[in-house]
Structure formats: C-alpha cells, structure tokens
Amino acid sequence: MGTVVWETRNTFHILSKEKTSVVPKKGNRFEFNVHGKPVVLEGEALERDPVERTKKGLVI
C-alpha cells in the first residue's frame, strides 16, 4: 500500500512510509482509490506510456 509518485511505461514508483519501491506493471494487479471507491486494474492494461493512455482516453 502506498502512493504512486512516478510512472514509466512498465513500472510504478510507489512511496510507502519513507521508502520508494519500483514495481513492474506486468504480472501485477493494482488497486487504486478513485473518488473513495476501489478500482482494480491488471498491470498489463496499463503497459504503455502515460501520455499515450491519455490520448486514447484511458485515464485513471
């Protein structure tokens, strides 16, 4: 559990307590809190550049 502080095409950099961990998207399932509701996404669905997801309307 933590906060995404940076994202690349294949990873999330997650701040948990005072440590930042690099977590690969592939092979992982992520749960985000969006407007107070949990949303679960497969990492493979997020494997593209953040800018490209925005252009295609895949914004979290």
Secondary structure, 3 states (H helix, E strand, C coil): CCEEEEECCCEEEEEECCEEEEEECCCCEEEEEECCEEEEEEHHHHCCCHHHHHHCCCCC
